Amino acid sequence: MNLFRKTLPLALAGLLLAGTALSEGVDVDGDLMRGVDDTAKSLDSDVAMKDGQAAAADARSLVETFARIESHYGEKPDTADAAGFAQRTRQLAAQALQAIEGKDFDAAGEAVNQLTRSCRNCHEKYKKD
Ligand code: HEC
């Protein structure tokens, strides 16, 4: 089985790579957060200007990023509350997205306000100045 011998190492290497990517997930560092900050500000102004398309893209990006941050912290028992903060932020971004898709920009604005406040909960404990 020549084919098997050739593909097995490849499959194993693939598994290894996937495993590494999963366990590392994402680094919650200044670079990532500056991106989050830009996207959150852009979301806020898109919602204020009722630019549904741009706002939806920003909200979707925040949902994805905070899902990754959530799983990053969730892997370690000592940062379980950080996973909770990330989850809360992700849910608010999802709530904003839903409102934007329903063209309810008042509800979206309220979700974005709560979202901005939810950043602080995590920073109080996990962001060292
Ligand atoms: C789950 C925890 C968590 C949540 C939620 C969170 N952050 Fe952060 N944030 C951090 C950590 C940790 C740092 C410090 C990163 C570092 O410098 O290593 C940080 C740093 C920052 C910084 C400073 C970046 C710099 O210049 O070094 C900004 C700006 C920021 N966050 C914005 C936000 C915004 C906006 C939100 C909400 C939409 C948010 N963060 C939500 C954990 C979080």
Backbone and ligand atoms as CSV (ligand in chain L), in Angstrom:
chain,resi,resn,atom,element,x,y,z
A,1,MET,N,N,0.835,-1.210,0.000
A,1,MET,CA,C,0.000,0.000,0.000
A,1,MET,C,C,0.868,1.258,0.000
A,2,ASN,N,N,1.359,1.562,-1.153
A,2,ASN,CA,C,2.247,2.704,-1.273
A,2,ASN,C,C,1.548,4.012,-0.914
A,3,LEU,N,N,0.332,4.099,-1.401
A,3,LEU,CA,C,-0.441,5.331,-1.211
A,3,LEU,C,C,-0.648,5.592,0.281
A,4,PHE,N,N,-0.981,4.517,0.991
A,4,PHE,CA,C,-1.230,4.618,2.424
A,4,PHE,C,C,0.020,5.141,3.141
A,5,ARG,N,N,1.171,4.552,2.744
A,5,ARG,CA,C,2.408,4.951,3.414
A,5,ARG,C,C,2.726,6.431,3.143
A,6,LYS,N,N,2.291,6.879,1.988
A,6,LYS,CA,C,2.574,8.285,1.651
A,6,LYS,C,C,1.613,9.233,2.363
A,7,THR,N,N,0.350,8.814,2.440
A,7,THR,CA,C,-0.642,9.760,2.965
A,7,THR,C,C,-0.704,9.769,4.490
A,8,LEU,N,N,-0.335,8.638,5.116
A,8,LEU,CA,C,-0.460,8.584,6.576
A,8,LEU,C,C,0.386,9.661,7.281
A,9,PRO,N,N,1.680,9.764,6.908
A,9,PRO,CA,C,2.477,10.815,7.582
A,9,PRO,C,C,1.881,12.196,7.351
A,10,LEU,N,N,1.379,12.411,6.144
A,10,LEU,CA,C,0.770,13.711,5.849
A,10,LEU,C,C,-0.433,13.962,6.738
A,11,ALA,N,N,-1.263,12.917,6.885
A,11,ALA,CA,C,-2.456,13.044,7.715
A,11,ALA,C,C,-2.071,13.334,9.156
A,12,LEU,N,N,-1.035,12.633,9.607
A,12,LEU,CA,C,-0.576,12.846,10.987
A,12,LEU,C,C,-0.052,14.268,11.171
A,13,ALA,N,N,0.711,14.725,10.196
A,13,ALA,CA,C,1.247,16.081,10.276
A,13,ALA,C,C,0.099,17.089,10.312
A,14,GLY,N,N,-0.922,16.807,9.523
A,14,GLY,CA,C,-2.090,17.685,9.476
A,14,GLY,C,C,-2.775,17.750,10.828
A,15,LEU,N,N,-2.931,16.584,11.442
A,15,LEU,CA,C,-3.552,16.517,12.768
A,15,LEU,C,C,-2.750,17.322,13.782
A,16,LEU,N,N,-1.437,17.152,13.704
A,16,LEU,CA,C,-0.555,17.848,14.643
A,16,LEU,C,C,-0.714,19.357,14.508
A,17,LEU,N,N,-0.712,19.810,13.251
A,17,LEU,CA,C,-0.860,21.244,12.990
A,17,LEU,C,C,-2.187,21.750,13.516
A,18,ALA,N,N,-3.245,20.984,13.237
A,18,ALA,CA,C,-4.572,21.396,13.676
A,18,ALA,C,C,-4.606,21.472,15.202
A,19,GLY,N,N,-3.971,20.485,15.854
A,19,GLY,CA,C,-3.924,20.461,17.305
A,19,GLY,C,C,-3.232,21.686,17.862
A,20,THR,N,N,-2.109,22.048,17.244
A,20,THR,CA,C,-1.369,23.215,17.709
A,20,THR,C,C,-2.205,24.473,17.562
A,21,ALA,N,N,-2.842,24.596,16.395
A,21,ALA,CA,C,-3.640,25.794,16.134
A,21,ALA,C,C,-4.771,25.896,17.156
A,22,LEU,N,N,-5.385,24.766,17.454
A,22,LEU,CA,C,-6.502,24.777,18.396
A,22,LEU,C,C,-6.051,25.148,19.801
A,23,SER,N,N,-4.942,24.548,20.235
A,23,SER,CA,C,-4.548,24.790,21.618
A,23,SER,C,C,-4.006,26.208,21.797
A,24,GLU,N,N,-3.401,26.760,20.744
A,24,GLU,CA,C,-2.892,28.126,20.901
A,24,GLU,C,C,-4.000,29.129,20.657
A,25,GLY,N,N,-4.878,28.818,19.724
A,25,GLY,CA,C,-6.016,29.676,19.448
A,25,GLY,C,C,-5.578,31.072,19.065
A,26,VAL,N,N,-5.476,31.921,20.060
A,26,VAL,CA,C,-5.201,33.310,19.777
A,26,VAL,C,C,-4.426,33.887,20.954
A,27,ASP,N,N,-3.538,34.809,20.650
A,27,ASP,CA,C,-2.844,35.504,21.734
A,27,ASP,C,C,-3.634,36.747,22.083
A,28,VAL,N,N,-4.018,36.880,23.332
A,28,VAL,CA,C,-4.730,38.090,23.725
A,28,VAL,C,C,-3.681,39.127,24.092
A,29,ASP,N,N,-3.207,39.828,23.059
A,29,ASP,CA,C,-2.147,40.801,23.288
A,29,ASP,C,C,-2.567,42.187,22.779
A,30,GLY,N,N,-1.639,43.123,22.874
A,30,GLY,CA,C,-1.930,44.498,22.488
A,30,GLY,C,C,-2.372,44.625,21.037
A,31,ASP,N,N,-1.728,43.846,20.143
A,31,ASP,CA,C,-2.080,43.902,18.719
A,31,ASP,C,C,-3.531,43.510,18.494
A,32,LEU,N,N,-3.897,42.367,19.071
A,32,LEU,CA,C,-5.266,41.871,18.909
A,32,LEU,C,C,-6.259,42.897,19.456
A,33,MET,N,N,-5.933,43.440,20.630
A,33,MET,CA,C,-6.852,44.363,21.296
A,33,MET,C,C,-6.967,45.692,20.569
A,34,ARG,N,N,-5.862,46.146,19.962
A,34,ARG,CA,C,-5.954,47.395,19.206
A,34,ARG,C,C,-6.886,47.194,18.014
A,35,GLY,N,N,-6.854,45.998,17.425
A,35,GLY,CA,C,-7.780,45.658,16.346
A,35,GLY,C,C,-9.218,45.659,16.843
A,36,VAL,N,N,-9.422,45.057,18.022
A,36,VAL,CA,C,-10.751,45.012,18.640
A,36,VAL,C,C,-11.251,46.436,18.881
A,37,ASP,N,N,-10.343,47.275,19.391
A,37,ASP,CA,C,-10.691,48.658,19.717
A,37,ASP,C,C,-11.141,49.412,18.457
A,38,ASP,N,N,-10.365,49.273,17.374
A,38,ASP,CA,C,-10.719,49.927,16.101
A,38,ASP,C,C,-12.084,49.445,15.611
A,39,THR,N,N,-12.293,48.131,15.672
A,39,THR,CA,C,-13.542,47.565,15.163
A,39,THR,C,C,-14.733,48.026,16.005
A,40,ALA,N,N,-14.545,48.075,17.334
A,40,ALA,CA,C,-15.641,48.503,18.210
A,40,ALA,C,C,-16.002,49.970,17.938
A,41,LYS,N,N,-14.973,50.811,17.717
A,41,LYS,CA,C,-15.231,52.236,17.434
A,41,LYS,C,C,-15.927,52.396,16.098
A,42,SER,N,N,-15.469,51.619,15.126
A,42,SER,CA,C,-16.068,51.678,13.805
A,42,SER,C,C,-17.524,51.196,13.857
A,43,LEU,N,N,-17.764,50.142,14.640
A,43,LEU,CA,C,-19.135,49.642,14.812
A,43,LEU,C,C,-20.035,50.729,15.395
A,44,ASP,N,N,-19.510,51.405,16.412
A,44,ASP,CA,C,-20.275,52.466,17.068
A,44,ASP,C,C,-20.675,53.547,16.061
A,45,SER,N,N,-19.722,53.986,15.228
A,45,SER,CA,C,-20.069,55.071,14.305
A,45,SER,C,C,-20.919,54.552,13.145
A,46,ASP,N,N,-20.701,53.316,12.708
A,46,ASP,CA,C,-21.549,52.747,11.647
A,46,ASP,C,C,-23.003,52.671,12.098
A,47,VAL,N,N,-23.195,52.281,13.365
A,47,VAL,CA,C,-24.557,52.172,13.893
A,47,VAL,C,C,-25.180,53.569,13.981
A,48,ALA,N,N,-24.377,54.556,14.440
A,48,ALA,CA,C,-24.876,55.926,14.548
A,48,ALA,C,C,-25.290,56.450,13.176
A,49,MET,N,N,-24.543,56.067,12.132
A,49,MET,CA,C,-24.855,56.539,10.773
A,49,MET,C,C,-25.820,55.610,10.046
A,50,LYS,N,N,-26.277,54.597,10.761
A,50,LYS,CA,C,-27.196,53.605,10.204
A,50,LYS,C,C,-26.662,52.975,8.923
A,51,ASP,N,N,-25.365,52.713,8.912
A,51,ASP,CA,C,-24.753,52.015,7.791
A,51,ASP,C,C,-24.792,50.514,8.095
A,52,GLY,N,N,-25.896,49.887,7.730
A,52,GLY,CA,C,-26.149,48.501,8.088
A,52,GLY,C,C,-25.085,47.531,7.629
A,53,GLN,N,N,-24.594,47.720,6.411
A,53,GLN,CA,C,-23.639,46.767,5.861
A,53,GLN,C,C,-22.304,46.803,6.603
A,54,ALA,N,N,-21.790,48.014,6.794
A,54,ALA,CA,C,-20.515,48.154,7.494
A,54,ALA,C,C,-20.659,47.724,8.955
A,55,ALA,N,N,-21.783,48.107,9.566
A,55,ALA,CA,C,-22.006,47.765,10.967
A,55,ALA,C,C,-22.083,46.253,11.144
A,56,ALA,N,N,-22.777,45.574,10.232
A,56,ALA,CA,C,-22.908,44.121,10.329
A,56,ALA,C,C,-21.541,43.455,10.206
A,57,ALA,N,N,-20.703,43.968,9.301
A,57,ALA,CA,C,-19.367,43.383,9.117
A,57,ALA,C,C,-18.543,43.546,10.391
A,58,ASP,N,N,-18.615,44.719,11.008
A,58,ASP,CA,C,-17.854,44.952,12.242
A,58,ASP,C,C,-18.376,44.066,13.377
A,59,ALA,N,N,-19.689,43.981,13.507
A,59,ALA,CA,C,-20.263,43.175,14.578
A,59,ALA,C,C,-19.881,41.709,14.399
A,60,ARG,N,N,-19.919,41.248,13.141
A,60,ARG,CA,C,-19.576,39.857,12.858
A,60,ARG,C,C,-18.118,39.585,13.218
A,61,SER,N,N,-17.257,40.534,12.901
A,61,SER,CA,C,-15.845,40.370,13.205
A,61,SER,C,C,-15.627,40.300,14.720
A,62,LEU,N,N,-16.371,41.105,15.486
A,62,LEU,CA,C,-16.235,41.066,16.954
A,62,LEU,C,C,-16.745,39.736,17.514
A,63,VAL,N,N,-17.841,39.235,16.951
A,63,VAL,CA,C,-18.367,37.942,17.399
A,63,VAL,C,C,-17.283,36.872,17.228
A,64,GLU,N,N,-16.652,36.870,16.048
A,64,GLU,CA,C,-15.623,35.859,15.772
A,64,GLU,C,C,-14.420,36.007,16.686
A,65,THR,N,N,-13.949,37.233,16.828
A,65,THR,CA,C,-12.757,37.451,17.640
A,65,THR,C,C,-13.005,37.065,19.092
A,66,PHE,N,N,-14.166,37.449,19.629
A,66,PHE,CA,C,-14.407,37.133,21.042
A,66,PHE,C,C,-14.721,35.652,21.256
A,67,ALA,N,N,-15.192,34.981,20.212
A,67,ALA,CA,C,-15.347,33.521,20.329
A,67,ALA,C,C,-13.962,32.895,20.472
A,68,ARG,N,N,-12.985,33.416,19.711
A,68,ARG,CA,C,-11.620,32.888,19.799
A,68,ARG,C,C,-11.004,33.225,21.157
A,69,ILE,N,N,-11.241,34.442,21.637
A,69,ILE,CA,C,-10.700,34.845,22.936
A,69,ILE,C,C,-11.319,33.985,24.040
A,70,GLU,N,N,-12.605,33.718,23.889
A,70,GLU,CA,C,-13.319,32.889,24.862
A,70,GLU,C,C,-12.694,31.498,24.942
A,71,SER,N,N,-12.429,30.883,23.797
A,71,SER,CA,C,-11.878,29.527,23.870
A,71,SER,C,C,-10.430,29.563,24.345
A,72,HIS,N,N,-9.728,30.644,24.046
A,72,HIS,CA,C,-8.353,30.801,24.547
A,72,HIS,C,C,-8.337,30.749,26.079
A,73,TYR,N,N,-9.207,31.513,26.703
A,73,TYR,CA,C,-9.223,31.556,28.171
A,73,TYR,C,C,-9.900,30.316,28.761
A,74,GLY,N,N,-10.868,29.774,28.024
A,74,GLY,CA,C,-11.630,28.645,28.543
A,74,GLY,C,C,-10.802,27.392,28.744
A,75,GLU,N,N,-9.659,27.316,28.034
A,75,GLU,CA,C,-8.820,26.121,28.166
A,75,GLU,C,C,-8.124,26.045,29.505
A,76,LYS,N,N,-7.989,27.172,30.162
A,76,LYS,CA,C,-7.247,27.177,31.422
A,76,LYS,C,C,-8.196,27.450,32.573
A,77,PRO,N,N,-8.212,26.561,33.567
A,77,PRO,CA,C,-9.150,26.718,34.684
A,77,PRO,C,C,-8.943,28.028,35.448
A,78,ASP,N,N,-7.697,28.527,35.504
A,78,ASP,CA,C,-7.442,29.733,36.295
A,78,ASP,C,C,-7.910,31.010,35.612
A,79,THR,N,N,-8.332,30.911,34.352
A,79,THR,CA,C,-8.846,32.112,33.688
A,79,THR,C,C,-10.296,31.906,33.243
A,80,ALA,N,N,-11.008,31.077,33.993
A,80,ALA,CA,C,-12.396,30.773,33.623
A,80,ALA,C,C,-13.257,32.036,33.605
A,81,ASP,N,N,-13.015,32.968,34.524
A,81,ASP,CA,C,-13.843,34.174,34.522
A,81,ASP,C,C,-13.562,35.042,33.299
A,82,ALA,N,N,-12.323,35.011,32.802
A,82,ALA,CA,C,-11.999,35.757,31.582
A,82,ALA,C,C,-12.776,35.183,30.405
A,83,ALA,N,N,-12.918,33.860,30.372
A,83,ALA,CA,C,-13.721,33.226,29.317
A,83,ALA,C,C,-15.156,33.740,29.419
A,84,GLY,N,N,-15.636,33.910,30.647
A,84,GLY,CA,C,-16.984,34.439,30.858
A,84,GLY,C,C,-17.117,35.873,30.362
A,85,PHE,N,N,-16.094,36.712,30.622
A,85,PHE,CA,C,-16.128,38.106,30.147
A,85,PHE,C,C,-16.139,38.125,28.619
A,86,ALA,N,N,-15.312,37.270,28.017
A,86,ALA,CA,C,-15.253,37.211,26.553
A,86,ALA,C,C,-16.595,36.740,25.998
A,87,GLN,N,N,-17.204,35.782,26.687
A,87,GLN,CA,C,-18.491,35.257,26.239
A,87,GLN,C,C,-19.562,36.350,26.275
A,88,ARG,N,N,-19.548,37.122,27.354
A,88,ARG,CA,C,-20.510,38.220,27.501
A,88,ARG,C,C,-20.330,39.228,26.356
A,89,THR,N,N,-19.091,39.565,26.075
A,89,THR,CA,C,-18.809,40.519,25.006
A,89,THR,C,C,-19.252,39.945,23.654
A,90,ARG,N,N,-18.987,38.652,23.455
A,90,ARG,CA,C,-19.409,38.005,22.206
A,90,ARG,C,C,-20.927,38.047,22.066
A,91,GLN,N,N,-21.643,37.777,23.163
A,91,GLN,CA,C,-23.103,37.767,23.101
A,91,GLN,C,C,-23.653,39.156,22.769
A,92,LEU,N,N,-23.009,40.195,23.323
A,92,LEU,CA,C,-23.473,41.556,23.040
A,92,LEU,C,C,-23.213,41.924,21.581
A,93,ALA,N,N,-22.083,41.462,21.039
A,93,ALA,CA,C,-21.793,41.711,19.626
A,93,ALA,C,C,-22.827,40.991,18.760
A,94,ALA,N,N,-23.208,39.775,19.174
A,94,ALA,CA,C,-24.211,39.005,18.429
A,94,ALA,C,C,-25.578,39.691,18.506
A,95,GLN,N,N,-25.853,40.251,19.690
A,95,GLN,CA,C,-27.113,40.969,19.888
A,95,GLN,C,C,-27.158,42.207,18.984
A,96,ALA,N,N,-26.025,42.918,18.921
A,96,ALA,CA,C,-25.928,44.096,18.048
A,96,ALA,C,C,-26.142,43.660,16.602
A,97,LEU,N,N,-25.493,42.564,16.212
A,97,LEU,CA,C,-25.606,42.073,14.837
A,97,LEU,C,C,-27.052,41.758,14.464
A,98,GLN,N,N,-27.738,41.118,15.386
A,98,GLN,CA,C,-29.130,40.750,15.141
A,98,GLN,C,C,-29.991,42.002,14.940
A,99,ALA,N,N,-29.765,43.003,15.797
A,99,ALA,CA,C,-30.521,44.246,15.690
A,99,ALA,C,C,-30.208,44.954,14.372
A,100,ILE,N,N,-28.919,44.948,13.987
A,100,ILE,CA,C,-28.506,45.602,12.738
A,100,ILE,C,C,-29.191,44.922,11.555
A,101,GLU,N,N,-29.199,43.579,11.580
A,101,GLU,CA,C,-29.824,42.844,10.484
A,101,GLU,C,C,-31.331,43.104,10.428
A,102,GLY,N,N,-31.915,43.386,11.597
A,102,GLY,CA,C,-33.332,43.724,11.633
A,102,GLY,C,C,-33.587,45.213,11.433
A,103,LYS,N,N,-32.514,45.962,11.108
A,103,LYS,CA,C,-32.551,47.413,10.884
A,103,LYS,C,C,-33.107,48.179,12.088
A,104,ASP,N,N,-32.916,47.613,13.268
A,104,ASP,CA,C,-33.316,48.308,14.492
A,104,ASP,C,C,-32.062,48.958,15.089
A,105,PHE,N,N,-31.765,50.165,14.622
A,105,PHE,CA,C,-30.505,50.796,15.004
A,105,PHE,C,C,-30.515,51.342,16.426
A,106,ASP,N,N,-31.711,51.577,16.987
A,106,ASP,CA,C,-31.772,51.975,18.401
A,106,ASP,C,C,-31.333,50.820,19.285
A,107,ALA,N,N,-31.887,49.639,19.031
A,107,ALA,CA,C,-31.508,48.456,19.800
A,107,ALA,C,C,-30.028,48.139,19.580
A,108,ALA,N,N,-29.555,48.322,18.352
A,108,ALA,CA,C,-28.149,48.057,18.052
A,108,ALA,C,C,-27.265,49.009,18.855
A,109,GLY,N,N,-27.663,50.290,18.915
A,109,GLY,CA,C,-26.894,51.285,19.665
A,109,GLY,C,C,-26.813,50.922,21.141
A,110,GLU,N,N,-27.925,50.434,21.681
A,110,GLU,CA,C,-27.951,50.038,23.094
A,110,GLU,C,C,-27.023,48.839,23.326
A,111,ALA,N,N,-27.056,47.873,22.414
A,111,ALA,CA,C,-26.170,46.703,22.538
A,111,ALA,C,C,-24.707,47.132,22.454
A,112,VAL,N,N,-24.412,48.096,21.576
A,112,VAL,CA,C,-23.029,48.557,21.429
A,112,VAL,C,C,-22.573,49.286,22.703
A,113,ASN,N,N,-23.488,50.054,23.323
A,113,ASN,CA,C,-23.139,50.708,24.596
A,113,ASN,C,C,-22.775,49.674,25.653
A,114,GLN,N,N,-23.574,48.646,25.745
A,114,GLN,CA,C,-23.303,47.596,26.728
A,114,GLN,C,C,-22.014,46.865,26.390
A,115,LEU,N,N,-21.795,46.669,25.100
A,115,LEU,CA,C,-20.574,46.002,24.636
A,115,LEU,C,C,-19.340,46.775,25.100
A,116,THR,N,N,-19.371,48.091,24.905
A,116,THR,CA,C,-18.217,48.903,25.286
A,116,THR,C,C,-17.964,48.817,26.788
A,117,ARG,N,N,-19.061,48.759,27.567
A,117,ARG,CA,C,-18.874,48.643,29.012
A,117,ARG,C,C,-18.320,47.276,29.400
A,118,SER,N,N,-18.690,46.254,28.627
A,118,SER,CA,C,-18.253,44.895,28.977
A,118,SER,C,C,-16.747,44.706,28.785
A,119,CYS,N,N,-16.107,45.559,28.013
A,119,CYS,CA,C,-14.652,45.461,27.820
A,119,CYS,C,C,-13.953,45.676,29.155
A,120,ARG,N,N,-14.496,46.602,29.936
A,120,ARG,CA,C,-13.837,47.019,31.175
A,120,ARG,C,C,-13.750,45.895,32.211
A,121,ASN,N,N,-14.807,45.059,32.273
A,121,ASN,CA,C,-14.810,43.976,33.265
A,121,ASN,C,C,-13.558,43.118,33.144
A,122,CYS,N,N,-13.239,42.778,31.938
A,122,CYS,CA,C,-12.071,41.924,31.733
A,122,CYS,C,C,-10.784,42.699,31.981
A,123,HIS,N,N,-10.753,43.958,31.537
A,123,HIS,CA,C,-9.525,44.750,31.694
A,123,HIS,C,C,-9.167,44.951,33.164
A,124,GLU,N,N,-10.206,45.130,33.997
A,124,GLU,CA,C,-9.936,45.373,35.421
A,124,GLU,C,C,-9.079,44.269,36.022
A,125,LYS,N,N,-9.309,43.057,35.557
A,125,LYS,CA,C,-8.566,41.949,36.136
A,125,LYS,C,C,-7.388,41.475,35.283
A,126,TYR,N,N,-7.540,41.531,33.955
A,126,TYR,CA,C,-6.562,40.853,33.095
A,126,TYR,C,C,-5.642,41.787,32.326
A,127,LYS,N,N,-5.928,43.076,32.338
A,127,LYS,CA,C,-5.058,43.975,31.586
A,127,LYS,C,C,-4.159,44.668,32.591
A,128,LYS,N,N,-2.873,44.350,32.506
A,128,LYS,CA,C,-1.925,44.968,33.426
A,128,LYS,C,C,-1.312,46.184,32.760
A,129,ASP,N,N,-1.475,47.319,33.402
A,129,ASP,CA,C,-0.954,48.567,32.794
A,129,ASP,C,C,0.537,48.751,33.050
L,1,HEC,C1,C,-11.639,38.568,27.950
L,1,HEC,C2,C,-10.856,39.694,28.326
L,1,HEC,C3,C,-10.945,40.964,27.527
L,1,HEC,C4,C,-12.061,41.559,26.978
L,1,HEC,C5,C,-13.513,41.100,27.055
L,1,HEC,C6,C,-11.593,42.752,26.323
L,1,HEC,N1,N,-10.243,42.893,26.468
L,1,HEC,FE1,FE,-9.116,44.445,25.810
L,1,HEC,N2,N,-7.467,43.660,26.718
L,1,HEC,C7,C,-7.428,42.446,27.373
L,1,HEC,C8,C,-6.052,42.166,27.797
L,1,HEC,C9,C,-5.567,40.907,28.520
L,1,HEC,C10,C,-5.282,43.290,27.412
L,1,HEC,C11,C,-3.777,43.503,27.604
L,1,HEC,C12,C,-3.091,42.953,26.379
L,1,HEC,C13,C,-1.585,43.136,26.419
L,1,HEC,O1,O,-1.143,44.282,26.284
L,1,HEC,O2,O,-0.893,42.126,26.525
L,1,HEC,C14,C,-6.212,44.211,26.739
L,1,HEC,C15,C,-5.827,45.425,26.182
L,1,HEC,C16,C,-6.652,46.283,25.492
L,1,HEC,C17,C,-6.240,47.539,24.890
L,1,HEC,C18,C,-4.820,48.159,24.946
L,1,HEC,C19,C,-4.071,47.675,23.742
L,1,HEC,C20,C,-2.669,48.242,23.679
L,1,HEC,O3,O,-2.474,49.287,23.054
L,1,HEC,O4,O,-1.765,47.605,24.249
L,1,HEC,C21,C,-7.329,48.066,24.247
L,1,HEC,C22,C,-7.402,49.376,23.472
L,1,HEC,C23,C,-8.434,47.141,24.440
L,1,HEC,N3,N,-7.979,46.069,25.200
L,1,HEC,C24,C,-9.714,47.298,23.925
L,1,HEC,C25,C,-10.793,46.443,24.195
L,1,HEC,C26,C,-12.157,46.686,23.772
L,1,HEC,C27,C,-12.616,47.896,22.965
L,1,HEC,C28,C,-12.904,45.639,24.235
L,1,HEC,C29,C,-14.401,45.411,24.110
L,1,HEC,C30,C,-15.026,45.515,22.824
L,1,HEC,C31,C,-12.009,44.759,24.967
L,1,HEC,N4,N,-10.743,45.268,24.901
L,1,HEC,C32,C,-12.426,43.610,25.619
L,1,HEC,C33,C,-8.485,41.595,27.599
L,1,HEC,C34,C,-9.812,41.826,27.217
